[in-house]
Amino acid sequence: MPEVSVGPPLRVALILTNLAGGGAEKAMLKMAALLAARDHEVEVVLLEDRRDHDVPEGVAVRALAASGSLSHGWLGRRIAAGRLRRLLDGGRSHDLIVSTLPFADEIADRAHLRNHWCRIANTLSAEIALLARNDPAKAARRRARYRALYARHPLIAVSQGVGEDLRTALGLETRIAVIPNPFDPESIHKLAALPEPALPARPYVIHVGRFSPQKRHDLLLDAWARLPQAPELVLLTAPDPRLDHMIEARGLSGRVRVAGFQTNPYPWIARASLLVLCSDHEGLPNVLLEAMACGTPVVSTDCPSGPREILAALPECLVPCGDAGALARAVTRALARPPECDCVDFAPYAPEAVAAAWEGLAG
């Protein structure tokens, strides 16, 4: 447990769309728990009351709307912003307000809250570049929207790569603080040791991530089709008919298991022979740190940003984005000669250091 803050207690609000499964939501809950343990008053504010994660002890939760009732249209956004401003009294009684992910950032921006920071969890220019492949006009509009939104607020970048992207690719001149997500290997070890009756009996390789174009399940399945002798592939993601179709179309129905979203994924990660991350872009992929802390080797695309920062001592674990052949070869190498897991430097992610950095944002 981190040491209690030596400064006066802060009142902190963390704003999220909901607590559906996802790395950003999990990271914010970890941050909430960390700050609450340091005697700060922390509340999580949800735009809609959907909860797939347990809320840490000592953290209050307030929701603006029932699950499924939040409108993403123009009027719905204005209504949500008004409710948020009234709920938080414009931020006048808060020392620090942090929102994360673009929709929540936009609602919080419209609410005109004091002491409001936006936490940027992805490499935004990579997202825009992918969108531009199919719809350049839409990509241009999104870039303009992001520039206008994030130029109005100080920003928390979860990695050096994200911070550099905001400064160079988006040309933002606002204050940017690079603060990674907190990471506590000891707590991961405890959770990984808990019993999990649904684990496969045979060796398997694991992928953890929601089903979305960014995560490139299609690339992973293409690589697996090239590896007929590889172990079973387990996907920790919610079932989706589109994913089922991808698996069936490649003839992989007997070799790929969709295990669903797991509140505690660590027993699954710890017992895997290998974890694969194959995204086109990330911010700071916590799952790589989690796997290495569990002693599970990893292979990752060298996507912007985060994997190269985490795996600086293991460049052989990185492969180019979008290359199924290179990914298949890296998986084969890692299974035959697992890379060392004890050379990753966890110091930058130490909870005490991260908490102190967040406390320094209050004003």
C-alpha positions in Angstrom: 0.0 0.0 0.0 1.4 3.4 -0.9 2.3 5.9 1.8 -0.3 8.4 2.8 0.1 11.8 1.2 1.9 14.4 3.3 -0.1 17.3 1.8 -3.6 18.4 2.7 -6.4 16.0 1.5 -7.7 16.8 -2.0 -11.2 16.5 -3.5 -10.9 14.6 -6.8 -13.5 13.7 -9.4 -12.8 11.2 -12.2 -15.2 11.3 -15.1 -15.9 8.3 -17.4 -18.6 7.4 -19.8 -19.2 4.2 -17.9 -17.4 1.3 -16.3 -17.7 -1.1 -19.2 -14.8 -3.4 -19.8 -11.7 -1.6 -21.0 -8.1 -0.6 -20.1 -8.9 3.1 -19.6 -11.7 2.3 -17.1 -9.6 -0.1 -15.2 -6.7 2.3 -15.0 -8.9 5.1 -13.7 -10.3 2.8 -11.0 -6.8 1.9 -10.0 -6.0 5.6 -9.8 -9.1 6.2 -7.7 -8.1 3.5 -5.2 -4.5 4.8 -5.0 -5.6 8.4 -4.3 -8.3 7.3 -1.8 -5.6 5.2 0.1 -3.6 8.5 0.4 -6.6 10.1 2.3 -8.0 12.1 -0.6 -11.7 12.3 -1.2 -12.3 10.6 -4.5 -15.5 10.1 -6.5 -16.0 8.5 -9.8 -18.7 10.2 -12.0 -20.3 8.1 -14.7 -22.2 9.6 -17.5 -24.3 6.4 -17.5 -24.6 3.8 -14.8 -23.0 0.7 -16.3 -20.5 -1.2 -14.2 -18.5 -4.2 -15.3 -15.8 -3.5 -12.8 -15.9 -3.4 -9.0 -15.5 0.0 -7.5 -12.6 0.2 -4.9 -13.4 0.6 -1.3 -13.5 4.2 -0.1 -14.4 5.6 -3.6 -17.8 7.1 -4.1 -19.7 6.7 -7.4 -22.3 9.0 -8.9 -24.1 8.5 -12.2 -25.9 11.0 -14.4 -28.1 8.5 -16.2 -29.3 4.9 -16.1 -27.4 2.4 -18.2 -28.5 2.6 -21.9 -30.3 5.9 -21.5 -27.4 8.2 -22.4 -27.8 9.8 -25.8 -24.7 10.5 -27.9 -26.5 13.0 -30.1 -26.2 16.8 -30.0 -29.0 17.3 -27.6 -28.0 14.4 -25.4 -24.5 15.8 -25.1 -25.8 19.2 -24.0 -28.1 17.6 -21.4 -25.3 15.4 -20.0 -23.0 18.4 -19.8 -25.6 20.4 -17.9 -26.2 17.6 -15.5 -22.5 17.1 -15.0 -22.0 20.8 -14.2 -24.8 20.8 -11.7 -23.6 17.6 -10.1 -20.0 18.9 -9.6 -21.1 22.6 -9.0 -18.9 23.6 -11.9 -15.9 22.1 -10.1 -15.7 24.9 -7.6 -15.3 22.6 -4.7 -12.8 20.2 -6.4 -9.1 20.4 -6.4 -8.7 18.1 -9.4 -11.1 16.8 -12.1 -9.9 14.3 -14.7 -11.9 12.9 -17.6 -10.7 10.2 -20.0 -11.6 9.1 -23.5 -13.0 11.6 -26.1 -16.7 11.3 -25.3 -16.3 11.9 -21.6 -13.7 14.6 -22.4 -16.2 16.4 -24.6 -19.0 16.3 -22.1 -16.7 17.6 -19.3 -15.5 20.3 -21.7 -19.1 21.4 -22.4 -19.7 21.5 -18.6 -17.0 24.2 -18.2 -15.5 22.7 -15.1 -12.7 24.2 -13.1 -9.4 22.4 -12.5 -10.3 20.0 -15.4 -7.6 17.8 -17.0 -8.2 15.4 -19.9 -6.3 12.1 -19.7 -5.2 10.9 -23.2 -4.9 7.2 -23.3 -4.3 6.6 -27.0 -2.1 7.9 -29.8 -4.7 10.1 -31.5 -2.8 10.7 -34.8 -2.7 7.0 -35.4 -6.5 6.7 -34.8 -7.0 9.6 -37.3 -4.6 8.0 -39.9 -6.5 4.7 -39.8 -9.8 6.6 -40.3 -8.3 8.5 -43.2 -7.8 5.3 -45.2 -11.5 5.0 -45.8 -12.9 8.5 -45.1 -10.3 11.3 -45.4 -13.0 14.0 -44.9 -14.2 12.4 -41.6 -10.6 12.0 -40.5 -10.0 15.7 -41.1 -13.1 16.6 -39.1 -12.0 14.4 -36.2 -8.5 15.9 -36.2 -10.0 19.4 -36.1 -12.4 18.4 -33.3 -9.6 16.9 -31.2 -7.3 19.9 -31.7 -10.1 22.3 -30.7 -11.1 20.2 -27.7 -7.7 19.4 -26.2 -6.2 22.8 -26.9 -8.6 24.1 -24.2 -7.4 21.9 -21.4 -4.2 20.7 -19.7 -3.6 17.1 -20.6 -2.3 13.9 -18.9 -0.4 11.7 -21.5 0.0 8.1 -20.4 3.3 7.7 -22.2 6.1 9.7 -23.7 4.9 8.6 -27.1 1.4 9.9 -26.5 2.8 13.2 -25.2 5.0 13.7 -28.2 2.1 12.8 -30.5 0.0 15.5 -28.9 2.8 18.1 -29.3 3.9 17.3 -32.9 1.2 15.5 -34.8 -1.7 17.5 -33.3 0.4 20.7 -32.7 -1.0 21.3 -29.2 0.7 23.9 -27.1 -1.3 23.4 -23.9 0.3 22.0 -20.8 1.0 18.3 -21.1 2.1 16.1 -18.1 3.4 12.6 -18.9 2.2 10.4 -16.1 1.9 6.6 -16.8 -0.7 4.4 -15.2 0.1 3.1 -11.7 1.3 -0.5 -11.6 1.7 -2.7 -8.6 3.3 -6.1 -9.4 2.6 -7.4 -5.9 -1.2 -6.9 -6.2 -1.1 -8.6 -9.7 0.7 -11.6 -8.1 -2.1 -11.9 -5.5 -4.9 -11.7 -8.0 -3.1 -14.2 -10.4 -2.9 -16.7 -7.6 -6.7 -16.8 -7.1 -8.5 -20.0 -8.4 -10.1 -19.9 -11.8 -12.0 -23.1 -12.7 -12.6 -22.1 -16.4 -8.9 -22.1 -17.3 -7.9 -24.4 -20.2 -6.3 -27.7 -19.2 -3.8 -27.6 -22.1 -1.2 -24.9 -23.0 -2.6 -21.8 -24.6 -1.6 -18.3 -25.9 -3.7 -15.4 -24.8 -4.9 -12.0 -26.2 -6.6 -9.5 -23.9 -8.6 -6.7 -25.5 -12.0 -5.5 -26.6 -13.2 -6.4 -30.1 -12.5 -3.3 -32.1 -10.6 -2.5 -35.3 -7.7 -0.9 -33.2 -7.0 -4.3 -31.5 -6.6 -6.1 -34.9 -8.2 -9.5 -34.0 -8.2 -10.1 -37.8 -4.4 -9.8 -37.9 -4.0 -12.2 -35.0 -6.3 -14.8 -36.6 -4.4 -14.4 -39.9 -1.2 -15.2 -38.0 -2.8 -18.1 -36.2 -3.9 -19.6 -39.5 -0.2 -19.8 -40.4 0.6 -21.7 -37.2 -1.1 -25.1 -37.4 1.0 -26.5 -34.6 0.6 -23.6 -32.2 -1.4 -24.0 -28.9 -5.0 -23.0 -28.5 -5.5 -19.2 -28.8 -7.7 -17.8 -26.0 -9.3 -14.4 -26.5 -10.4 -12.5 -23.4 -13.1 -10.4 -25.1 -16.9 -10.3 -25.1 -18.5 -12.6 -27.6 -19.4 -11.0 -30.9 -20.9 -12.5 -34.0 -18.5 -10.6 -36.2 -15.6 -12.2 -34.3 -17.2 -15.6 -34.6 -17.4 -15.1 -38.4 -13.7 -14.1 -38.6 -12.7 -17.3 -36.7 -14.9 -19.5 -38.8 -13.8 -17.9 -42.1 -10.2 -18.9 -41.3 -11.1 -22.5 -40.3 -10.0 -21.8 -36.7 -13.2 -22.8 -34.8 -11.4 -25.7 -33.1 -8.3 -23.7 -32.2 -9.6 -20.4 -30.9 -11.6 -19.9 -27.8 -13.5 -16.7 -27.0 -13.5 -16.7 -23.2 -15.4 -13.4 -22.6 -14.6 -10.4 -20.5 -12.9 -11.4 -17.2 -13.1 -9.1 -14.1 -9.9 -10.8 -13.0 -7.9 -11.7 -16.1 -4.6 -12.4 -14.2 -5.0 -16.1 -13.6 -5.6 -16.4 -17.3 -2.5 -14.3 -18.2 -0.3 -16.0 -15.6 -0.9 -19.5 -16.9 -0.6 -18.6 -20.6 2.5 -19.7 -22.5 2.6 -16.3 -24.2 0.6 -13.1 -24.5 0.2 -11.4 -27.8 -0.7 -7.7 -28.4 -1.3 -6.9 -32.1 -2.9 -3.4 -32.0 -2.4 -0.7 -34.6 -2.2 1.9 -31.9 -2.2 2.2 -28.1 -1.4 4.7 -25.4 0.3 2.6 -22.8 -0.7 -1.0 -23.0 -0.9 -2.1 -19.4 -1.5 -5.7 -20.5 2.2 -6.0 -21.5 3.3 -4.9 -18.0 0.7 -7.2 -16.4 1.9 -10.2 -18.4 5.6 -9.5 -17.6 4.8 -9.2 -13.9 3.1 -12.6 -14.1 6.2 -14.1 -15.7 4.3 -14.5 -19.0 6.4 -13.7 -22.2 5.0 -11.3 -24.7 5.0 -10.5 -28.4 3.7 -7.1 -29.5 3.3 -5.0 -32.5 5.7 -1.9 -32.4 2.7 0.4 -32.6 2.4 4.0 -31.5 2.8 4.2 -28.6 3.9 2.4 -25.5 5.2 -1.1 -26.5 8.7 0.2 -27.4 8.9 2.1 -24.1 7.9 -0.9 -22.1 10.0 -3.4 -24.0 13.1 -1.3 -24.5 15.2 -4.2 -23.2 13.5 -6.8 -25.4 13.4 -5.4 -29.0 13.1 -9.0 -30.3 9.6 -9.0 -28.9 8.4 -6.2 -31.2 7.1 -6.8 -34.8 5.9 -4.3 -37.4 2.2 -3.4 -37.4 -0.1 -5.1 -39.9 2.3 -8.0 -40.8 0.7 -11.3 -40.1 3.8 -13.2 -41.3 6.1 -11.3 -39.0 3.7 -11.8 -36.1 3.5 -15.6 -36.7 7.3 -15.9 -36.8 7.7 -13.9 -33.6 5.1 -16.1 -31.9 7.0 -19.2 -33.0 10.3 -17.8 -31.7 8.9 -16.8 -28.4 7.2 -20.2 -27.8 10.5 -21.9 -28.6 12.8 -19.6 -26.7 10.7 -17.5 -24.2 12.2 -14.0 -23.6 13.2 -13.1 -20.1 10.5 -11.3 -18.1 12.7 -9.8 -15.3 14.4 -7.1 -17.4 11.5 -4.8 -17.5 11.9 -1.7 -15.4 8.7 -1.2 -13.4 10.0 1.9 -11.5 8.3 4.5 -13.7 5.0 3.0 -12.9 5.4 2.8 -9.1 2.1 3.8 -7.4 3.9 6.2 -5.1 5.5 8.1 -7.9 2.3 8.2 -10.0 0.2 9.3 -7.1 2.6 12.1 -6.3 2.5 13.3 -9.9 -1.3 13.4 -9.9 -1.3 15.3 -6.6 1.0 17.8 -8.3 -1.7 18.6 -10.8 -4.2 19.9 -8.2 -4.7 23.6 -8.3 
